[in-house]
């Protein structure tokens, strides 16, 4: 930076309320933000001020730059640093935008980034538009795609009197529409892998037979004649990725009938309904998370006690939107080439809070929190199941506690959704069901108001096998939370949580293959292909090929 730089340090009140004369924005929620300002001169010689907010310096990915001048309205840019481990955005009065890019190790001099480059990027129709020679990107608003089902549901919910009850009735009628019992063969499947994730503990009679499903859409090694229930099979062409199938009713008796008070007995339908599981070796892969263009939003949920709502505020965090930040609903262009899979995120804010139970009476009904690139978009709430990606890339799942608030500085991504399906009991050295698994209201498991909970459900889990760590995504073709708990117990997962439910688009999972001809997708359930659009004979992958209105996770090969 030049000596003439007039740098103004901005004092912050960590976690405190914003000034009474200033509107509250998402920036005010960032407890570790670093703000600097400098005087600048525009290209035509006019005086101005550039204010740069590094929203979380530990992560170093997201910034807000605001330019003000004597005779021009203030304008803000949401900047993303595609290489936060290697470079950082800094204040620089030599630039007409007041910012520059510096190497973190100091080997390269700061390069000014001009306002013309930023304005050109901001005028682009691209969700991520390159600026400053491609060393920075401006995040731009995009229109996220809605599936036909989502659009129809939104119309009913928002414009039809009693729409929510009509949707519950539809759930009652269609709850088992994705039920898959598969086929049980008379002969044994090929021997499964001797390494990889821990297999499920299943009944010995079931383990000796072959289980297959015509709906499984992923090609596996050695599974032409079916799979041993609960065993893992390698995915063809994807080292470190594995698939397993199981029927909950075939789980080993000591688990299935362990007498846990928080788990209900399985009925004959869900006992035979296949669960599809895919596992990723976290030594080979890392996890990303991105918000959709619309969901999850940050206002009040409709699913909460009215007494917990503060009528003076637009939402539980005091903000109505994430402006001036922008949610793009798509994987960034620098992460897309190494993205090997995507899967759907959690509940919309519409249902992402508690109407019943203890969690409904605390913290404005305990709205589900989420972070992206180190930025708090909605505060993480104690008592909720939380999927965490740390600054180092480590993946963890746990129930959030008040003591965890100090960890936010070092979290890259986080998403909360309900309460634990299973968790690890350190005293007993075993996996146990969550305390609210069969408590419809207090667990916020969704379903109809008369507690009919059996439907298609997606969930995430963490499993350790010695020194190996696996992220598991599972889709249950027709299950209650009790069936999910038994399955994750059988696979000896340390923690599991619900994501979304009720439809293939809400439990979507796609594996991405690339070759010289382009991209090919394999779906965990073949019917998920109907979610993706086809343009000129080519599939447009959801979350990778176009922005989506819903949030999602994406799995990437490690650099």
C-alpha positions in Angstrom: 0.0 0.0 0.0 1.2 3.6 -0.7 2.2 6.0 2.1 -0.6 8.3 1.1 -3.2 5.7 2.1 -5.6 7.2 4.7 -6.6 4.1 6.6 -9.3 4.5 9.1 -9.6 1.7 11.7 -13.2 0.9 12.6 -13.9 -0.2 16.1 -16.3 -3.1 16.5 -18.5 -4.1 19.3 -18.3 -7.9 19.0 -21.7 -9.4 19.2 -23.3 -6.1 20.3 -26.2 -4.3 18.9 -25.7 -2.0 15.9 -26.0 1.8 16.3 -29.5 3.0 16.8 -29.3 5.2 13.7 -28.1 2.4 11.4 -30.1 -0.4 9.9 -29.1 -3.9 11.0 -27.6 -6.0 8.2 -26.0 -9.4 7.9 -22.7 -7.6 8.4 -23.7 -6.8 12.0 -24.0 -10.5 12.7 -20.4 -11.3 12.0 -18.6 -11.3 15.3 -15.0 -11.5 13.8 -15.4 -9.1 10.9 -12.5 -6.7 10.2 -13.4 -3.3 8.7 -11.1 -0.8 7.1 -11.6 2.4 5.0 -9.5 4.5 2.8 -9.8 7.7 0.9 -9.8 7.1 -2.9 -9.9 9.1 -6.1 -12.2 8.0 -8.9 -10.9 7.8 -12.5 -12.4 11.3 -13.2 -10.7 12.7 -10.1 -13.6 12.8 -7.7 -13.0 12.1 -4.0 -14.6 9.1 -2.4 -14.2 6.5 0.4 -13.8 2.7 0.1 -14.8 0.5 3.0 -13.7 -3.1 3.0 -15.3 -5.7 5.4 -13.4 -9.0 5.7 -16.4 -11.0 7.1 -14.2 -13.7 8.7 -10.4 -13.2 8.4 -9.7 -16.8 9.5 -11.5 -18.1 6.4 -10.8 -15.1 4.1 -13.3 -16.0 1.4 -16.1 -13.4 1.6 -15.8 -9.6 1.6 -18.1 -6.6 1.2 -16.7 -3.6 -0.5 -18.8 -0.3 -0.3 -17.8 2.8 -2.3 -19.2 6.2 -1.5 -18.6 9.5 -3.2 -19.6 13.2 -3.2 -22.1 13.0 -6.1 -22.8 9.3 -6.5 -24.9 6.8 -4.6 -23.2 4.3 -2.5 -22.7 0.9 -4.1 -21.7 -2.4 -2.6 -20.1 -5.5 -4.0 -20.1 -9.0 -2.6 -16.6 -10.3 -3.4 -15.4 -13.9 -3.2 -11.7 -14.8 -3.0 -11.3 -18.1 -4.9 -7.9 -18.8 -3.3 -8.2 -17.8 0.4 -5.2 -20.0 1.4 -2.9 -18.3 -1.0 -4.1 -14.6 -1.2 -6.1 -12.0 0.6 -8.0 -8.9 -0.2 -6.6 -5.7 1.4 -7.3 -2.0 1.5 -5.2 -0.1 -1.1 -5.7 3.6 -1.7 -3.8 3.4 -5.1 -6.9 1.7 -6.5 -10.0 3.5 -7.8 -11.9 0.8 -5.9 -9.7 1.1 -2.8 -8.7 -2.6 -2.7 -5.9 -4.8 -3.8 -4.9 -8.4 -3.7 -1.9 -9.6 -1.8 -0.2 -13.0 -1.5 -0.5 -14.4 2.1 3.2 -15.3 2.2 4.2 -11.8 1.1 6.2 -12.9 -1.9 4.2 -10.8 -4.3 3.5 -7.1 -4.1 -0.1 -6.0 -3.6 -1.9 -5.6 -7.0 -4.5 -2.8 -7.1 -8.0 -3.8 -8.3 -9.8 -1.0 -10.2 -13.5 -0.1 -10.0 -13.9 -0.5 -13.7 -13.1 -4.2 -13.4 -15.6 -4.6 -10.5 -18.3 -2.7 -12.3 -17.9 -4.8 -15.4 -18.2 -8.0 -13.3 -21.3 -6.7 -11.4 -23.0 -5.9 -14.7 -22.5 -9.5 -15.8 -25.3 -12.0 -15.9 -23.0 -14.7 -14.4 -23.6 -15.7 -10.8 -19.8 -15.6 -10.4 -18.2 -12.9 -12.5 -14.4 -12.6 -12.7 -12.7 -9.3 -11.8 -9.2 -8.1 -11.3 -7.8 -10.5 -13.9 -9.7 -13.4 -12.5 -8.1 -13.1 -9.0 -11.4 -12.1 -7.5 -15.1 -12.8 -8.3 -18.2 -10.6 -7.8 -21.2 -12.6 -6.7 -24.3 -11.6 -8.6 -28.0 -12.2 -8.1 -29.4 -15.1 -10.1 -32.8 -16.6 -10.6 -32.7 -20.1 -9.0 -34.6 -22.9 -10.7 -37.7 -24.4 -9.1 -38.9 -27.9 -10.0 -42.5 -28.3 -11.2 -43.4 -29.9 -7.9 -41.9 -27.1 -5.8 -43.7 -24.5 -7.9 -47.0 -26.3 -7.4 -46.5 -26.7 -3.7 -45.6 -23.0 -3.3 -48.8 -22.0 -5.1 -50.9 -24.2 -2.8 -49.1 -23.1 0.4 -49.2 -19.3 -0.4 -52.4 -18.8 -2.3 -54.9 -21.5 -1.4 -56.8 -21.1 1.9 -55.9 -24.0 4.2 -53.0 -24.9 1.8 -50.7 -26.3 4.5 -53.4 -28.8 5.5 -54.0 -29.8 1.9 -50.3 -30.5 1.6 -50.4 -32.7 4.7 -53.3 -34.6 3.2 -51.3 -35.1 0.1 -48.5 -36.5 2.2 -50.9 -39.0 3.8 -52.0 -40.2 0.4 -48.6 -40.3 -1.2 -46.3 -41.1 1.7 -45.3 -44.5 0.3 -45.0 -43.5 -3.4 -41.2 -44.0 -3.4 -41.4 -47.3 -1.4 -38.8 -49.8 -2.7 -38.7 -53.3 -1.2 -36.2 -54.5 -3.7 -35.6 -58.2 -4.4 -34.1 -60.8 -2.1 -32.3 -63.5 -4.1 -32.0 -67.1 -3.1 -28.2 -67.1 -3.6 -25.5 -65.2 -2.0 -24.1 -62.0 -3.5 -20.4 -61.7 -4.3 -18.2 -61.2 -1.3 -18.0 -57.5 -0.5 -15.0 -55.3 0.2 -12.6 -56.2 3.0 -11.8 -52.5 3.5 -13.7 -49.3 3.4 -16.6 -48.2 5.7 -17.8 -50.5 8.5 -20.6 -52.7 7.2 -24.0 -52.9 8.9 -24.7 -55.5 11.6 -27.4 -57.5 10.1 -29.2 -60.8 10.8 -27.0 -63.8 9.7 -29.7 -65.3 7.6 -30.1 -62.0 5.7 -26.4 -61.5 5.3 -26.1 -64.7 3.3 -28.6 -63.6 0.6 -28.5 -61.0 -2.2 -30.4 -57.8 -2.1 -31.0 -55.8 -5.3 -33.0 -52.8 -6.5 -33.9 -51.8 -10.1 -34.0 -48.2 -8.8 -30.4 -48.0 -7.8 -28.7 -45.7 -10.4 -25.0 -46.1 -9.5 -22.7 -48.7 -11.1 -20.8 -50.8 -8.6 -17.9 -53.2 -8.7 -18.9 -56.8 -8.2 -22.6 -56.2 -7.7 -24.1 -57.7 -10.9 -26.0 -60.4 -8.9 -27.0 -58.1 -6.1 -25.5 -56.9 -2.8 -25.0 -58.5 0.5 -27.4 -56.5 2.8 -25.4 -53.9 4.8 -22.1 -54.5 2.9 -20.3 -51.8 1.0 -19.4 -52.0 -2.7 -17.0 -49.7 -4.5 -18.4 -47.3 -7.1 -17.0 -48.0 -10.6 -14.5 -45.3 -11.6 -14.7 -43.4 -8.2 -12.0 -44.6 -5.8 -13.0 -43.8 -2.2 -16.8 -43.8 -2.9 -19.0 -46.8 -1.8 -22.6 -47.8 -1.9 -24.7 -50.1 0.4 -28.3 -51.2 0.5 -30.2 -52.5 3.5 -33.8 -53.2 4.7 -34.3 -52.1 8.3 -36.0 -55.3 9.2 -32.9 -57.3 8.5 -30.8 -55.4 11.1 -29.3 -57.6 13.8 -31.7 -58.4 16.6 -29.7 -56.9 19.5 -29.9 -53.5 17.7 -33.4 -53.8 16.3 -34.9 -54.8 19.7 -32.6 -53.0 22.1 -35.5 -51.6 24.1 -34.5 -47.9 23.6 -37.5 -45.8 24.8 -36.9 -43.2 22.1 -37.4 -45.6 19.2 -40.7 -47.1 18.1 -41.2 -50.5 16.7 -41.0 -50.7 12.9 -44.2 -51.6 11.0 -44.0 -54.1 8.2 -43.7 -51.5 5.4 -40.7 -49.6 6.7 -39.1 -52.8 7.9 -38.9 -53.9 4.2 -38.3 -50.5 2.6 -34.8 -50.2 1.2 -32.3 -47.6 2.5 -29.7 -46.5 -0.1 -26.4 -45.3 1.4 -23.4 -43.7 -0.3 -20.1 -43.1 1.6 -17.1 -40.9 0.9 -13.6 -41.4 2.2 -12.8 -38.0 3.8 -9.1 -38.5 3.3 -9.9 -38.3 -0.5 -12.7 -35.8 -0.4 -13.9 -32.6 1.2 -17.3 -31.1 1.6 -18.7 -27.8 0.5 -22.1 -26.1 1.3 -24.0 -23.4 -0.6 -27.2 -21.6 0.0 -29.9 -21.5 -2.6 -31.0 -18.3 -4.3 -34.1 -18.3 -2.0 -33.8 -21.0 0.7 -33.1 -21.2 3.5 -34.2 -17.7 4.1 -33.5 -15.7 7.3 -37.0 -14.4 8.3 -39.4 -15.9 10.7 -40.6 -19.5 10.3 -44.3 -20.1 10.1 -43.8 -23.2 12.2 -43.3 -21.6 15.6 -45.3 -20.4 18.7 -46.5 -16.9 18.1 -45.3 -15.9 21.6 -41.7 -16.6 20.5 -41.9 -14.1 17.6 -40.7 -10.6 18.2 -43.1 -8.4 16.1 -40.5 -5.6 16.1 -38.0 -7.7 14.2 -38.2 -9.2 10.6 -36.5 -12.4 11.8 -34.8 -14.2 14.7 -31.5 -12.5 13.9 -33.1 -9.1 13.4 -32.6 -9.1 9.6 -35.0 -9.6 6.7 -32.4 -10.7 4.1 -28.7 -11.4 3.7 -28.2 -8.2 1.6 -25.6 -7.0 0.7 -24.5 -10.6 0.4 -25.6 -12.7 -2.5 -26.6 -16.4 -2.5 -25.9 -17.9 -5.9 -27.4 -21.4 -5.7 -24.6 -22.9 -7.7 -21.1 -24.4 -7.2 -18.4 -21.8 -8.0 -16.5 -22.1 -11.3 -13.2 -23.0 -9.4 -14.8 -25.7 -7.3 -17.0 -27.2 -10.1 -14.1 -29.1 -11.9 -13.3 -31.1 -8.8 -17.0 -31.6 -7.6 -17.9 -35.3 -7.8 -21.3 -35.3 -6.1 -24.1 -33.0 -5.0 -27.0 -33.7 -2.6 -29.9 -31.6 -1.3 -29.6 -29.5 1.9 -32.1 -29.2 4.7 -35.5 -27.7 5.5 -36.7 -24.4 4.1 -37.0 -21.7 6.8 -40.8 -22.2 6.4 -40.5 -25.4 8.6 -37.0 -24.8 10.0 -38.0 -23.9 13.6 -39.9 -25.7 16.5 -43.6 -25.4 17.2 -43.6 -28.0 20.0 -41.4 -29.1 22.9 -38.6 -27.5 24.8 -36.7 -26.2 21.8 -39.8 -24.2 20.8 -39.6 -22.2 24.0 -36.0 -21.2 23.6 -34.1 -18.8 21.4 -37.1 -17.6 19.4 -38.2 -21.2 18.7 -34.6 -22.4 17.8 -34.6 -21.6 14.1 -32.1 -23.7 12.2 -28.8 -21.9 11.7 -26.3 -22.0 8.8 -22.9 -20.6 7.8 -21.3 -20.4 4.4 -17.6 -19.6 3.9 -17.2 -18.6 7.5 -20.1 -16.1 7.4 -23.0 -16.4 9.9 -26.2 -16.3 7.8 -28.4 -17.5 10.6 -27.1 -18.0 14.2 -26.4 -21.6 15.2 -28.7 -22.6 18.0 -28.0 -24.9 21.0 -29.6 -28.3 21.0 -29.7 -28.7 17.2 -28.0 -31.3 15.0 -25.2 -29.6 13.2 -23.1 -30.6 10.2 -19.8 -28.7 10.4 -16.9 -28.2 7.9 -13.9 -26.6 9.7 -11.4 -24.1 8.3 -9.0 -27.1 7.8 -11.7 -29.0 5.8 -12.4 -31.5 8.6 -16.1 -32.7 8.6 -17.9 -33.2 11.9 -21.4 -33.7 13.1 -22.6 -32.9 16.6 -25.3 -31.3 18.7 -24.5 -27.7 19.1 -23.9 -26.3 22.6 -23.6 -22.8 24.0 -19.8 -23.5 24.6 -19.4 -24.1 20.8 -20.0 -20.4 20.1 -16.3 -19.8 20.4 -15.7 -22.2 17.5 -17.5 -20.1 14.9 -14.3 -18.2 14.0 -12.8 -21.5 12.6 -15.9 -22.9 10.8 -16.0 -22.7 7.1 -19.6 -24.2 6.6 -22.3 -25.3 9.0 -25.9 -26.4 8.5 -28.4 -27.3 11.3 -31.5 -29.4 10.8 -33.6 -30.7 13.6 -32.1 -33.0 16.3 -29.9 -36.1 16.4 -31.1 -39.3 14.8 -28.2 -41.2 16.5 -25.2 -40.0 18.5 -22.2 -41.6 20.2 -22.4 -42.6 23.9 -18.8 -42.3 25.0 -19.6 -43.9 28.4 -21.0 -47.0 26.7 -18.7 -46.9 23.7 -21.6 -47.4 21.3 -24.1 -45.6 19.0 -27.4 -44.8 20.6 -30.7 -43.3 19.2 -31.3 -39.6 19.8 -33.6 -38.7 22.7 -36.3 -37.3 20.5 -36.4 -39.9 17.7 -40.0 -40.9 18.3 -41.2 -37.5 19.5 -43.0 -36.1 16.5 -43.4 -32.5 17.7 -40.4 -31.9 20.0 -38.2 -33.5 17.3 -39.7 -31.5 14.5 -39.6 -34.5 12.2 -42.3 -33.2 10.0 -45.0 -35.3 8.4 -48.7 -34.8 8.8 -50.3 -33.2 11.8 -51.6 -36.6 13.0 -48.0 -37.8 13.2 -47.9 -40.0 10.1 -44.2 -39.9 9.6 -43.4 -42.6 7.1 -42.1 -41.1 3.9 -38.9 -40.8 1.8 -36.2 -39.1 3.8 -32.6 -38.0 3.2 -30.0 -37.9 6.0 -26.3 -37.4 6.6 -24.0 -39.3 9.0 -20.4 -39.7 10.1 -18.7 -43.0 10.6 -15.2 -43.8 11.7 -13.4 -47.1 10.9 -10.2 -47.0 12.8 -8.3 -44.0 11.4 -10.6 -43.7 8.4 -13.4 -41.2 8.3 -16.5 -41.4 6.1 -19.3 -39.0 5.3 -22.5 -41.0 4.6 -25.5 -39.7 2.7 -28.6 -42.0 2.9 -32.0 -42.0 1.3 -34.7 -44.0 3.0 -37.5 -45.0 0.5 -40.2 -45.1 3.2 -39.2 -44.5 6.8 -40.0 -43.0 10.1 -37.2 -41.5 12.2 -37.2 -44.8 14.2 -36.2 -46.8 11.1 -33.5 -44.3 10.3 -32.1 -44.6 13.8 -31.9 -48.4 13.6 -30.1 -48.2 10.2 -27.5 -45.8 11.4 -27.0 -47.8 14.6 -26.4 -50.9 12.5 -23.8 -49.1 10.5 -22.2 -47.9 13.7 -22.3 -44.2 12.8 -21.2 -41.7 15.4 -23.8 -39.2 14.5 -26.7 -38.8 12.0 -29.2 -36.0 11.2 -32.2 -35.6 8.9 -31.8 -33.3 5.9 -34.9 -33.1 3.8 -37.8 -35.3 2.8 -41.1 -36.1 1.0 -39.8 -36.0 -2.7 -37.0 -37.1 -4.9 -36.0 -33.5 -5.5 -35.7 -32.9 -1.8 -33.5 -36.0 -1.3 -31.6 -35.6 -4.5 -28.2 -37.1 -4.9 -26.1 -37.2 -8.1 -22.6 -38.5 -8.8 -20.7 -36.7 -11.5 -18.7 -38.5 -14.2 -16.6 -36.5 -16.6 -14.9 -37.6 -19.9 -14.1 -36.1 -23.3 -17.7 -36.0 -24.3 -18.8 -34.0 -21.2 -20.7 -34.7 -18.0 -22.7 -37.8 -17.2 -24.7 -38.2 -14.0 -25.4 -41.3 -11.9 -28.3 -40.9 -9.4 -28.6 -42.7 -6.1 -32.2 -43.4 -7.2 -32.8 -43.4 -10.9 -36.0 -41.4 -10.7 -33.9 -38.4 -9.5 -33.0 -37.9 -13.1 -36.4 -36.3 -13.6 -35.3 -33.4 -11.4 -32.6 -32.3 -13.9 -33.4 -30.4 -17.1 -32.3 -31.6 -20.5 -31.3 -28.9 -23.0 -30.3 -29.8 -26.6 -30.0 -33.4 -25.6 -27.6 -32.6 -22.7 -28.4 -32.9 -19.0 -28.0 -29.7 -17.0 -26.8 -30.9 -13.6 -28.7 -29.4 -10.7 -26.5 -27.2 -8.5 -23.6 -27.4 -10.9 -25.1 -26.5 -14.3 -27.5 -23.8 -13.2 -28.5 -21.9 -10.0 -31.1 -23.6 -7.8 -33.5 -22.0 -5.3 -32.6 -24.6 -2.6 -29.4 -25.0 -0.5 -27.1 -28.0 -1.1 -23.9 -29.8 -0.3 -21.2 -30.7 -2.8 -18.4 -33.3 -2.5 -15.0 -32.4 -4.0 -11.8 -34.2 -4.5 -9.1 -32.9 -2.2 -6.5 -30.7 -4.0 
